């Protein structure tokens, strides 16, 4: 099995940390309080933060960095072949969309149902992975690319601006 290079791993980690820092700051601007999960909860339940709203509602969020309007990667299975973050325990997924200077937040269950309905269960190459399954060489993951417009109409869809 091939593994990601140390440089790529570190670059990815920095990018993820940047998105998470932005998420916390964006939440604080709207008076939401973020508490990070444990490493174990993050790894096995796919929850990065517990977020408390000003009304006292507590929700769990998985933050996804490095997204584009027409390139949002969805993880059905992770690299170990286990259920990916789409089947995790987070209430919401927060996609960092730098093109819009915001996070797009959507209910994970609602997103899962949409993805299961629009993503064709056929394996293709990375360049053909729009709404189709893709699996990286020597990995057990199943991922697919979708567009923001594929779920913009969901009831839970919200935007949290950076500034």
N, C-alpha and C positions, 0 to 999 in steps of 0.2 A: 504494500500500500504506500502510495506517495503522500507526503505531508507538505503543508504549506511552508515556504521558506521562512526563516526567522525574521527577515526584513519585512516581508509581507504581513506576517503575524503581528509584528510590532506596529506597522502602519495601520493595520485594521484596528488594533487595540486603541491607538491614539485617536483614530477617527470616531470610534464608538464612545470613548471617554469624552470627546469634544461634544458629540450629540447629547450625551447624558447631562453634561454640564449646562448646555444650552437649554435642555428640557427643564431642569431645575430652575434656572433663571426665568424662563418663560412662565412657569407655573407660579413662581413667587410674585411676578408682576400682576397676576390676577388673584393674589391672595390664597393660592393653593400651597399646602405644606407637603413637601416630598421627603419621605424617609426611605433610604436605600434598603433593599432586601439583603439577605445574606448571600454569599457566593453559592452556597448549596441550593438555596431557593431559586436563584438566578439560573443556575445550570439545569436543575431538574423540573422546575415549575415555570420557567421562562417569565419570571417577574423581576423587573429591575427596581421598581419603586412602588411604595404604597403612598397614595396621594389622598390627602384630606382636603375636601372642599370647604369653603367658608361656612357652609350649612352643616358641616360635621359628617358628611358622607365620606366613607373610606372606600377607595377603589385601588385595584392593582394594575400596573402599567408595564408593558414591555416596550422599550425604546429601540427603534430601528434607524440607524444612521445611513448616510450616503444613498439617498433615494433621488430619483428624477421623476418628472411628471410622467414620462413614458417608459420608465424602467424601475419598477418596484418589484423586488424579488420576494417571493413567498416560499416559506419552507414547510413542506408537507412532512418530510422525514429529515432528520439531521444527519451529519456525516457518519454517525455510528449506526444509522438505520432505525433509530428510535423515532417516536413521534416528534416532529419539529414544533417550532414555536406556534404555528397555527393551531395546534392541538394542546397548547400549554394551559396554564391556569390563570393567566392574566385576564382581567376584565376587559382591558383595552390595549390596543397597539397604537403607539405614537410614532409615526413616520416623519423623520426629519427631511423636509423638502427645501433645500437651500435656494432653489429657483424662486420660491414663493416667500422666503424668509419666515417660515413657519413650520409648525408641526401639524400634521393632519392626524387627528385622533379618531379612531373608529373602534366599535365594539368587536372584540375578537371573535365571538360566536357568530355575529352577523357577517363579518368578513369571511370566516370559514365557510359558512353556507354559500356565500356568493362565489368564492373560489372553487368550491366543490361543484358548483353549477356551471361555471364558465371555462374551467381548465380541463382540456381534453387529456385523458389518461393514456397518452401515447408518448413514448420517449423519442426525442428529437435532439438535434445539435443545439448548442448554445445560441447560435444565431437565429434559430427557428423556435426558440422557447417561449414566444409570446402565447400565453394561454395554453401551453402544452408542457408536459413534464420534461425535465432535463436532469441528467445525473452526471456529475463530474467524474472524470476518469479515476478509477481506483478508490471511489468513495461510495458510500451507501445512501447518500442524500437523495431526496427528490425535491426539486425546486422548480419554480415557474415564474416567468416574468408577466406582470400585468401593468396596466396603465392606471393612473389616478382616476381617470374617467370611468373605469370599470366598477368603482365603488363609491363614487362621489354622491350618489343618490341614496345611500344607506341612511336610515333614520338616525343612527348614532354618530354620523359624520360631524366632526367639529374641527375648527381651526384655532390653534393657539399661536399667536404671532410672537416673534423674537422681540420685536421693539414696539 
